Amino acid sequence: MKTYLYYIIVLFISLDINISLIAADTLSLTQAIEITLDHSYSIKIAANDAAIAKANATRAAAGMMPMVSATIGQIGGLNDINQSLLSGQEINRLGAGNKQSSASIALNWTLFDGFGMFANYDRLLALKHMGELKLRSSIEQTISKVIMSYCTMVRNQSMIQSSLLREELSKERLRLSILRFSVGRSGEQDTLQASIDFQSDKTATLKIVEQYKASRLQLNNVMGGYQDTLYAVMSDFPSIDYDSTKLNEQAIIESNSDLQAIKAGIISADAALEQVKARSYPRLSLNTAYSYNQSSNDGSFVISNQTKGASFNITAQYDVLDGFLLSQKKEIASLQLENAGIQQKEFEQLLLTSFRIAKGSFTTYSAIDKLEENNVLIAKKNSEISLEKLKQGTMSSYDFRVTQQSIYEAQFRSIQAKYEKMLSLTELMKITSNFNSLLEKRTH
C-alpha cells in the first residue's frame, strides 16, 4: 500500500513550471528590431562617429579656405611730466593723457601646396563615407543579432511545448502503469521505470525553461538593455522579406557594408599618399592686411598721429633638405596603401567563403526542414496509435516510451532544422547587406 501511495504522490505532485513565461504578451520580430534601433548603444556610438566624420569633411578643414582675422584695441594712461630741454625750456604737466587706438583685418591664404589640400579634402570625404558605411554595418550587425537571438527564443519556446507534450505522455503512461499495477496486470518494475521517465521528462522541461529565460535576457541585452519584461515571442519562426536576387557573390562585392568601408579606406590611404607627395612641391601663400592706428599724447611734441593703409605679402617656400624625412614618409604611405589593398582581397575571400558556407547550410537545412515536418506528422500519428494500444494493453510500457521519444526527437529535429535555416538565412542577408526590407518598414 505504501508503494502504491508513493506512485500516486509522484503522479500528482507537479513542480510549477512558470507557464506565464510562454503565455505573456507577445513580442514580434519587427517590434524587437524597432526597440533595438532606438536603444542600441553600438548604433548610437557609430552614429556619433559618422556625424563627426561628416562635420570634418569640409574644405575649411582641408586647408582650402582663407583665414581672416580682425583685431581691435585701445590703450591709454595719465602721466606727470617734468622735462628740461637743452634750449633751457622746461615742461611741467600734471595728468598728461595719452591714448592709442588700433584696428586691423588680415587675410592668410595658402594659394598652392602641391595639391595637398585637395588630397586632404578627398581623404576627409573618404572618411565621411567610411563613417556612413560603418554606421550601416553596425545597424546590419545589430539587426542580425536581434534575429538570431529572437530565433533562439522561438526555438526554446517551441522546445518547451514539445517537452511539455512528452511530459504529458509520460504522465499518462505513469497513470496507466499505476492502474495496471494496482489490479495486478503488470509488475512494479514497469511502474518504477514510468516514474523515473516521468520525473526525468519534468527535469528536462525545467532545463529548457531555464534556457528560455537565458535567451530572453540575451535578446534584452541585444535590444539595448530592454527591461526584463515577461514577454513571449511568436510561436513560429518569423518570415523575413529579402531580395533573393541579391543572395549571390556579386552582391557581396557591390553591397557588403564592411567591404565598401575597406574600399573607402583605400581611397583615404591613396589620398594620404598624395598629401605626402605634395610636400615635394613649393608652397605659395598670401598674407594681406589693412590696419588703422590713431594715437594722441598731451605730453609729446607730436600731440596726435594717425596712420592707415593696406599691406600684402606673397611668400614662396620650398624645403631644400628635410633630413630625407619626405622619402621615408612616402615609403610608409605607399606601404599603408598596399596593405589596404591586401586587406580588401583578404576580406573579399573571407566573405565569399562565409557566403558559400551559409548558402550551403541554408540549402541543406531547407531540405531537412521539409523532411522533418513530414516526420513530425508521421510521429504524431504513430504516437496516437501507440497511446490507444497502451490503453488497450496491447503495447508494452517500454515500447510506448520508444514511440514517445521518437515524436519528441522528430519535433526537436524539425525545430532545430528551422532554427539552423533561419541562422543561415540571417548570415546570408548580413553578408550581402540585404536588410533593406526591414529598414524600409521603419521609415514608413
Secondary structure, DSSP 8 states (H G I E B T S, - for coil): -HHHHHHHHHHH------THHHHSEEE-HHHHHHHHHHH-HHHHHHHHHHHHHHHH-STTTTT-S-EEEEEEEEEEEEEEEEEE-TTS-EEEEEEEEEEEEEEEEEEEEEEESTTHHHHHHHHHHHHHHHHHHHHHHHHHHHHHHHHHHHHHHHHHHHHHHHHHHHHHHHHHHHHHHHHHHHTTSS-HHHHHHHHHHHHHHHHHHHHHHHHHHHHHHHHHHHTTS-----EEE-SS-------GGG-SHHHHHHH-HHHHHHHHHHHHHHHHHHHHHHTTS-EEEEEEEEEEEEEEETTSS--EEEEEEEEEEEEEE--S--TTHHHHHHHHHHHHHHHHHHHHHHHHHHHHHHHHHHHHHHHHHHHHHHHHHHHHHHHHHHHHHHHHHHHHT-S-HHHHHHHHHHHHHHHHHHHHHHHHHHHHHHHHHHHTT--HHHHHHHH-
